[in-house]
């Protein structure tokens, strides 16, 4: 049974990568996997759940790769800037992760995933930074009067701003994001 689940997963990953979420359907996945459509539902409740499982795995790989590339001797601001650049480049380069920027698609996928898994918050945004934040707090480089999870949510909010760059204006967005990051980091690193 695990072989069939793995086959479904791998076929779906290939189809999502090549065709995108919208143009991939359960029938196409099962045809490629060589199983009946009904068998799909023995392993996954929906295409959305399968996509999110793949998305989260790809995101985890990206975050690990980013963490390995970071120069940890930098200031907190420089390190966060480097992480954001590496993350953005990685998301744009990966067709599955790039679906994050398709607001109409990703909002629906995430909502259904939350309903199916009964998870209210997805901690997949910069969660790999949590240990660094806690260390900075312990070292006095970052405010310790704020919960480290709240700081992680601030970074998550910055990522969400990124999905609205067309509304903000593409000509302003890169500088806006950098200014926001600088102001946020100043507030987080100026310890009271």
Rosetta constraint file for C-alpha pairs under 8 A:
AtomPair CA 1 CA 5 HARMONIC 6.51 0.50
AtomPair CA 2 CA 6 HARMONIC 6.11 0.50
AtomPair CA 3 CA 7 HARMONIC 6.08 0.50
AtomPair CA 4 CA 8 HARMONIC 6.12 0.50
AtomPair CA 4 CA 33 HARMONIC 7.84 0.50
AtomPair CA 5 CA 9 HARMONIC 6.13 0.50
AtomPair CA 5 CA 43 HARMONIC 6.10 0.50
AtomPair CA 6 CA 10 HARMONIC 6.09 0.50
AtomPair CA 7 CA 11 HARMONIC 6.03 0.50
AtomPair CA 7 CA 33 HARMONIC 5.76 0.50
AtomPair CA 8 CA 12 HARMONIC 5.94 0.50
AtomPair CA 8 CA 29 HARMONIC 6.57 0.50
AtomPair CA 8 CA 30 HARMONIC 6.73 0.50
AtomPair CA 8 CA 33 HARMONIC 5.64 0.50
AtomPair CA 8 CA 40 HARMONIC 7.42 0.50
AtomPair CA 9 CA 13 HARMONIC 6.07 0.50
AtomPair CA 9 CA 50 HARMONIC 7.25 0.50
AtomPair CA 9 CA 54 HARMONIC 7.59 0.50
AtomPair CA 10 CA 14 HARMONIC 6.28 0.50
AtomPair CA 11 CA 15 HARMONIC 6.19 0.50
AtomPair CA 11 CA 29 HARMONIC 5.90 0.50
AtomPair CA 11 CA 32 HARMONIC 6.25 0.50
AtomPair CA 11 CA 33 HARMONIC 6.02 0.50
AtomPair CA 12 CA 16 HARMONIC 5.86 0.50
AtomPair CA 12 CA 24 HARMONIC 7.93 0.50
AtomPair CA 12 CA 29 HARMONIC 5.44 0.50
AtomPair CA 12 CA 50 HARMONIC 7.85 0.50
AtomPair CA 12 CA 51 HARMONIC 7.73 0.50
AtomPair CA 13 CA 17 HARMONIC 6.00 0.50
AtomPair CA 13 CA 51 HARMONIC 7.80 0.50
AtomPair CA 13 CA 54 HARMONIC 6.67 0.50
AtomPair CA 13 CA 96 HARMONIC 7.94 0.50
AtomPair CA 14 CA 18 HARMONIC 6.16 0.50
AtomPair CA 15 CA 19 HARMONIC 5.57 0.50
AtomPair CA 15 CA 20 HARMONIC 7.02 0.50
AtomPair CA 15 CA 24 HARMONIC 6.22 0.50
AtomPair CA 15 CA 29 HARMONIC 7.20 0.50
AtomPair CA 16 CA 20 HARMONIC 4.48 0.50
AtomPair CA 16 CA 21 HARMONIC 5.36 0.50
AtomPair CA 16 CA 24 HARMONIC 6.15 0.50
AtomPair CA 16 CA 51 HARMONIC 7.79 0.50
AtomPair CA 16 CA 95 HARMONIC 7.67 0.50
AtomPair CA 16 CA 96 HARMONIC 6.38 0.50
AtomPair CA 17 CA 94 HARMONIC 7.82 0.50
AtomPair CA 17 CA 95 HARMONIC 5.18 0.50
AtomPair CA 17 CA 96 HARMONIC 5.54 0.50
AtomPair CA 18 CA 95 HARMONIC 7.60 0.50
AtomPair CA 19 CA 23 HARMONIC 5.59 0.50
AtomPair CA 19 CA 24 HARMONIC 6.15 0.50
AtomPair CA 20 CA 24 HARMONIC 6.30 0.50
AtomPair CA 20 CA 95 HARMONIC 7.27 0.50
AtomPair CA 20 CA 96 HARMONIC 7.20 0.50
AtomPair CA 20 CA 99 HARMONIC 7.54 0.50
AtomPair CA 21 CA 51 HARMONIC 7.61 0.50
AtomPair CA 21 CA 99 HARMONIC 7.50 0.50
AtomPair CA 21 CA 105 HARMONIC 7.75 0.50
AtomPair CA 22 CA 105 HARMONIC 7.49 0.50
AtomPair CA 24 CA 28 HARMONIC 6.60 0.50
AtomPair CA 24 CA 29 HARMONIC 7.42 0.50
AtomPair CA 25 CA 29 HARMONIC 6.41 0.50
AtomPair CA 25 CA 47 HARMONIC 7.23 0.50
AtomPair CA 26 CA 30 HARMONIC 6.11 0.50
AtomPair CA 26 CA 37 HARMONIC 6.85 0.50
AtomPair CA 26 CA 40 HARMONIC 7.50 0.50
AtomPair CA 26 CA 47 HARMONIC 6.38 0.50
AtomPair CA 27 CA 31 HARMONIC 6.01 0.50
AtomPair CA 27 CA 37 HARMONIC 5.89 0.50
AtomPair CA 28 CA 32 HARMONIC 6.16 0.50
AtomPair CA 29 CA 33 HARMONIC 6.11 0.50
AtomPair CA 30 CA 34 HARMONIC 5.87 0.50
AtomPair CA 30 CA 35 HARMONIC 5.22 0.50
AtomPair CA 30 CA 36 HARMONIC 6.11 0.50
AtomPair CA 30 CA 37 HARMONIC 5.64 0.50
AtomPair CA 30 CA 40 HARMONIC 6.76 0.50
AtomPair CA 31 CA 35 HARMONIC 6.31 0.50
AtomPair CA 31 CA 36 HARMONIC 7.38 0.50
AtomPair CA 31 CA 37 HARMONIC 7.84 0.50
AtomPair CA 35 CA 39 HARMONIC 6.59 0.50
AtomPair CA 35 CA 40 HARMONIC 7.68 0.50
AtomPair CA 36 CA 40 HARMONIC 7.09 0.50
AtomPair CA 37 CA 41 HARMONIC 7.62 0.50
AtomPair CA 38 CA 42 HARMONIC 7.39 0.50
AtomPair CA 39 CA 43 HARMONIC 7.35 0.50
AtomPair CA 40 CA 44 HARMONIC 6.20 0.50
AtomPair CA 41 CA 45 HARMONIC 5.34 0.50
AtomPair CA 41 CA 46 HARMONIC 7.06 0.50
AtomPair CA 44 CA 49 HARMONIC 6.68 0.50
AtomPair CA 44 CA 50 HARMONIC 6.23 0.50
AtomPair CA 45 CA 49 HARMONIC 6.67 0.50
AtomPair CA 45 CA 116 HARMONIC 7.82 0.50
AtomPair CA 46 CA 50 HARMONIC 6.50 0.50
AtomPair CA 47 CA 51 HARMONIC 6.06 0.50
AtomPair CA 48 CA 52 HARMONIC 6.13 0.50
AtomPair CA 48 CA 109 HARMONIC 5.25 0.50
AtomPair CA 48 CA 110 HARMONIC 7.82 0.50
AtomPair CA 48 CA 112 HARMONIC 6.68 0.50
AtomPair CA 48 CA 113 HARMONIC 6.38 0.50
AtomPair CA 49 CA 53 HARMONIC 6.18 0.50
AtomPair CA 49 CA 109 HARMONIC 7.66 0.50
AtomPair CA 49 CA 112 HARMONIC 7.42 0.50
AtomPair CA 49 CA 113 HARMONIC 5.36 0.50
AtomPair CA 49 CA 116 HARMONIC 7.40 0.50
AtomPair CA 50 CA 54 HARMONIC 6.32 0.50
AtomPair CA 51 CA 55 HARMONIC 5.95 0.50
AtomPair CA 51 CA 109 HARMONIC 7.91 0.50
AtomPair CA 52 CA 56 HARMONIC 5.88 0.50
AtomPair CA 52 CA 109 HARMONIC 7.25 0.50
AtomPair CA 52 CA 110 HARMONIC 7.36 0.50
AtomPair CA 52 CA 113 HARMONIC 6.85 0.50
AtomPair CA 53 CA 57 HARMONIC 6.28 0.50
AtomPair CA 54 CA 58 HARMONIC 6.15 0.50
AtomPair CA 54 CA 96 HARMONIC 7.94 0.50
AtomPair CA 55 CA 59 HARMONIC 5.97 0.50
AtomPair CA 55 CA 96 HARMONIC 6.23 0.50
AtomPair CA 55 CA 97 HARMONIC 6.15 0.50
AtomPair CA 56 CA 60 HARMONIC 6.04 0.50
AtomPair CA 56 CA 124 HARMONIC 6.98 0.50
AtomPair CA 57 CA 61 HARMONIC 6.31 0.50
AtomPair CA 58 CA 62 HARMONIC 6.23 0.50
AtomPair CA 58 CA 96 HARMONIC 7.61 0.50
AtomPair CA 58 CA 97 HARMONIC 7.01 0.50
AtomPair CA 59 CA 63 HARMONIC 6.14 0.50
AtomPair CA 59 CA 97 HARMONIC 6.82 0.50
AtomPair CA 59 CA 124 HARMONIC 7.22 0.50
AtomPair CA 60 CA 64 HARMONIC 6.21 0.50
AtomPair CA 60 CA 124 HARMONIC 7.52 0.50
AtomPair CA 61 CA 65 HARMONIC 6.17 0.50
AtomPair CA 62 CA 66 HARMONIC 6.09 0.50
AtomPair CA 62 CA 87 HARMONIC 7.14 0.50
AtomPair CA 62 CA 90 HARMONIC 6.48 0.50
AtomPair CA 62 CA 91 HARMONIC 7.86 0.50
AtomPair CA 63 CA 67 HARMONIC 6.08 0.50
AtomPair CA 63 CA 87 HARMONIC 7.17 0.50
AtomPair CA 63 CA 126 HARMONIC 7.24 0.50
AtomPair CA 63 CA 128 HARMONIC 6.57 0.50
AtomPair CA 64 CA 68 HARMONIC 6.26 0.50
AtomPair CA 64 CA 128 HARMONIC 7.55 0.50
AtomPair CA 65 CA 69 HARMONIC 6.39 0.50
AtomPair CA 66 CA 70 HARMONIC 6.36 0.50
AtomPair CA 66 CA 83 HARMONIC 6.50 0.50
AtomPair CA 66 CA 86 HARMONIC 5.98 0.50
AtomPair CA 66 CA 87 HARMONIC 6.69 0.50
AtomPair CA 67 CA 83 HARMONIC 7.65 0.50
AtomPair CA 67 CA 128 HARMONIC 7.68 0.50
AtomPair CA 70 CA 79 HARMONIC 7.01 0.50
AtomPair CA 70 CA 82 HARMONIC 7.02 0.50
AtomPair CA 70 CA 83 HARMONIC 7.00 0.50
AtomPair CA 71 CA 79 HARMONIC 6.97 0.50
AtomPair CA 72 CA 79 HARMONIC 6.87 0.50
AtomPair CA 74 CA 78 HARMONIC 5.83 0.50
AtomPair CA 74 CA 79 HARMONIC 5.64 0.50
AtomPair CA 75 CA 79 HARMONIC 6.07 0.50
AtomPair CA 76 CA 80 HARMONIC 6.08 0.50
AtomPair CA 76 CA 141 HARMONIC 7.71 0.50
AtomPair CA 76 CA 185 HARMONIC 7.64 0.50
AtomPair CA 77 CA 81 HARMONIC 6.15 0.50
AtomPair CA 77 CA 181 HARMONIC 7.80 0.50
AtomPair CA 77 CA 182 HARMONIC 6.90 0.50
AtomPair CA 77 CA 185 HARMONIC 6.07 0.50
AtomPair CA 78 CA 82 HARMONIC 6.14 0.50
AtomPair CA 79 CA 83 HARMONIC 6.15 0.50
AtomPair CA 80 CA 84 HARMONIC 6.11 0.50
AtomPair CA 81 CA 85 HARMONIC 6.28 0.50
AtomPair CA 81 CA 178 HARMONIC 7.95 0.50
AtomPair CA 81 CA 181 HARMONIC 7.73 0.50
AtomPair CA 82 CA 86 HARMONIC 6.14 0.50
AtomPair CA 83 CA 87 HARMONIC 5.91 0.50
AtomPair CA 84 CA 88 HARMONIC 6.01 0.50
AtomPair CA 85 CA 89 HARMONIC 6.10 0.50
AtomPair CA 86 CA 90 HARMONIC 6.04 0.50
AtomPair CA 87 CA 91 HARMONIC 6.08 0.50
AtomPair CA 88 CA 92 HARMONIC 6.17 0.50
AtomPair CA 89 CA 93 HARMONIC 6.15 0.50
AtomPair CA 90 CA 94 HARMONIC 6.24 0.50
AtomPair CA 91 CA 95 HARMONIC 7.65 0.50
AtomPair CA 91 CA 97 HARMONIC 5.05 0.50
AtomPair CA 91 CA 98 HARMONIC 5.30 0.50
AtomPair CA 92 CA 97 HARMONIC 7.11 0.50
AtomPair CA 92 CA 98 HARMONIC 5.20 0.50
AtomPair CA 93 CA 98 HARMONIC 7.30 0.50
AtomPair CA 94 CA 98 HARMONIC 5.90 0.50
AtomPair CA 95 CA 99 HARMONIC 6.74 0.50
AtomPair CA 98 CA 102 HARMONIC 7.57 0.50
AtomPair CA 99 CA 105 HARMONIC 7.38 0.50
AtomPair CA 99 CA 106 HARMONIC 6.44 0.50
AtomPair CA 100 CA 106 HARMONIC 5.67 0.50
AtomPair CA 100 CA 163 HARMONIC 7.90 0.50
AtomPair CA 101 CA 106 HARMONIC 7.48 0.50
AtomPair CA 101 CA 163 HARMONIC 5.65 0.50
AtomPair CA 102 CA 106 HARMONIC 5.94 0.50
AtomPair CA 103 CA 107 HARMONIC 5.81 0.50
AtomPair CA 103 CA 163 HARMONIC 7.12 0.50
AtomPair CA 104 CA 108 HARMONIC 6.78 0.50
AtomPair CA 105 CA 109 HARMONIC 6.34 0.50
AtomPair CA 106 CA 110 HARMONIC 5.94 0.50
AtomPair CA 107 CA 111 HARMONIC 6.11 0.50
AtomPair CA 108 CA 112 HARMONIC 6.22 0.50
AtomPair CA 109 CA 113 HARMONIC 6.06 0.50
AtomPair CA 110 CA 114 HARMONIC 6.11 0.50
AtomPair CA 111 CA 115 HARMONIC 6.30 0.50
AtomPair CA 112 CA 116 HARMONIC 6.10 0.50
AtomPair CA 113 CA 117 HARMONIC 5.99 0.50
AtomPair CA 113 CA 118 HARMONIC 7.99 0.50
AtomPair CA 113 CA 119 HARMONIC 7.93 0.50
AtomPair CA 114 CA 118 HARMONIC 5.30 0.50
AtomPair CA 114 CA 119 HARMONIC 4.90 0.50
AtomPair CA 114 CA 120 HARMONIC 5.99 0.50
AtomPair CA 114 CA 121 HARMONIC 7.84 0.50
AtomPair CA 115 CA 119 HARMONIC 7.11 0.50
AtomPair CA 123 CA 127 HARMONIC 5.95 0.50
AtomPair CA 125 CA 155 HARMONIC 7.78 0.50
AtomPair CA 125 CA 156 HARMONIC 5.68 0.50
AtomPair CA 125 CA 159 HARMONIC 7.72 0.50
AtomPair CA 126 CA 130 HARMONIC 7.50 0.50
AtomPair CA 126 CA 152 HARMONIC 7.08 0.50
AtomPair CA 126 CA 155 HARMONIC 7.17 0.50
AtomPair CA 126 CA 156 HARMONIC 7.03 0.50
AtomPair CA 127 CA 152 HARMONIC 6.94 0.50
AtomPair CA 129 CA 133 HARMONIC 6.24 0.50
AtomPair CA 129 CA 152 HARMONIC 7.76 0.50
AtomPair CA 130 CA 134 HARMONIC 6.31 0.50
AtomPair CA 130 CA 148 HARMONIC 6.98 0.50
AtomPair CA 130 CA 149 HARMONIC 7.35 0.50
AtomPair CA 130 CA 152 HARMONIC 6.73 0.50
AtomPair CA 131 CA 135 HARMONIC 6.17 0.50
AtomPair CA 132 CA 136 HARMONIC 6.12 0.50
AtomPair CA 133 CA 137 HARMONIC 6.18 0.50
AtomPair CA 133 CA 142 HARMONIC 7.49 0.50
AtomPair CA 133 CA 148 HARMONIC 6.42 0.50
AtomPair CA 133 CA 151 HARMONIC 7.86 0.50
AtomPair CA 134 CA 138 HARMONIC 6.20 0.50
AtomPair CA 134 CA 148 HARMONIC 6.18 0.50
AtomPair CA 135 CA 139 HARMONIC 6.08 0.50
AtomPair CA 136 CA 140 HARMONIC 6.09 0.50
AtomPair CA 136 CA 141 HARMONIC 4.88 0.50
AtomPair CA 136 CA 142 HARMONIC 5.35 0.50
AtomPair CA 137 CA 141 HARMONIC 5.84 0.50
AtomPair CA 137 CA 142 HARMONIC 4.70 0.50
AtomPair CA 137 CA 143 HARMONIC 5.88 0.50
AtomPair CA 137 CA 144 HARMONIC 5.06 0.50
AtomPair CA 138 CA 144 HARMONIC 7.37 0.50
AtomPair CA 140 CA 144 HARMONIC 7.38 0.50
AtomPair CA 140 CA 191 HARMONIC 7.48 0.50
AtomPair CA 141 CA 189 HARMONIC 5.85 0.50
AtomPair CA 141 CA 191 HARMONIC 7.59 0.50
AtomPair CA 142 CA 188 HARMONIC 5.57 0.50
AtomPair CA 142 CA 189 HARMONIC 4.32 0.50
AtomPair CA 142 CA 190 HARMONIC 7.06 0.50
AtomPair CA 142 CA 191 HARMONIC 6.23 0.50
AtomPair CA 143 CA 188 HARMONIC 5.47 0.50
AtomPair CA 143 CA 189 HARMONIC 5.83 0.50
AtomPair CA 143 CA 190 HARMONIC 6.91 0.50
AtomPair CA 143 CA 191 HARMONIC 4.77 0.50
AtomPair CA 143 CA 192 HARMONIC 7.11 0.50
AtomPair CA 144 CA 148 HARMONIC 7.88 0.50
AtomPair CA 144 CA 191 HARMONIC 7.56 0.50
AtomPair CA 146 CA 150 HARMONIC 6.80 0.50
AtomPair CA 146 CA 151 HARMONIC 7.10 0.50
AtomPair CA 147 CA 151 HARMONIC 6.61 0.50
AtomPair CA 148 CA 152 HARMONIC 6.35 0.50
AtomPair CA 149 CA 153 HARMONIC 6.29 0.50
AtomPair CA 150 CA 154 HARMONIC 6.39 0.50
AtomPair CA 151 CA 155 HARMONIC 6.62 0.50
AtomPair CA 152 CA 156 HARMONIC 6.23 0.50
AtomPair CA 153 CA 157 HARMONIC 6.09 0.50
AtomPair CA 154 CA 158 HARMONIC 6.47 0.50
AtomPair CA 155 CA 159 HARMONIC 6.53 0.50
AtomPair CA 156 CA 160 HARMONIC 6.40 0.50
AtomPair CA 157 CA 161 HARMONIC 6.32 0.50
AtomPair CA 158 CA 162 HARMONIC 6.63 0.50
AtomPair CA 158 CA 177 HARMONIC 7.73 0.50
AtomPair CA 158 CA 181 HARMONIC 7.88 0.50
AtomPair CA 159 CA 163 HARMONIC 7.10 0.50
AtomPair CA 160 CA 164 HARMONIC 7.26 0.50
AtomPair CA 161 CA 165 HARMONIC 6.91 0.50
AtomPair CA 162 CA 177 HARMONIC 7.83 0.50
AtomPair CA 164 CA 168 HARMONIC 6.31 0.50
AtomPair CA 165 CA 169 HARMONIC 5.86 0.50
AtomPair CA 165 CA 170 HARMONIC 5.87 0.50
AtomPair CA 165 CA 173 HARMONIC 5.84 0.50
AtomPair CA 166 CA 170 HARMONIC 5.56 0.50
AtomPair CA 168 CA 172 HARMONIC 7.07 0.50
AtomPair CA 168 CA 173 HARMONIC 6.50 0.50
AtomPair CA 169 CA 173 HARMONIC 6.00 0.50
AtomPair CA 170 CA 174 HARMONIC 7.52 0.50
AtomPair CA 172 CA 176 HARMONIC 5.93 0.50
AtomPair CA 173 CA 177 HARMONIC 6.00 0.50
AtomPair CA 174 CA 178 HARMONIC 6.30 0.50
AtomPair CA 175 CA 179 HARMONIC 6.04 0.50
AtomPair CA 176 CA 180 HARMONIC 6.05 0.50
AtomPair CA 177 CA 181 HARMONIC 6.09 0.50
AtomPair CA 178 CA 182 HARMONIC 6.14 0.50
AtomPair CA 179 CA 183 HARMONIC 6.15 0.50
AtomPair CA 180 CA 184 HARMONIC 5.99 0.50
AtomPair CA 181 CA 185 HARMONIC 5.94 0.50
AtomPair CA 182 CA 186 HARMONIC 6.03 0.50
AtomPair CA 183 CA 187 HARMONIC 6.24 0.50
AtomPair CA 184 CA 188 HARMONIC 6.15 0.50
AtomPair CA 185 CA 189 HARMONIC 5.81 0.50
AtomPair CA 186 CA 190 HARMONIC 5.82 0.50
AtomPair CA 187 CA 191 HARMONIC 7.93 0.50
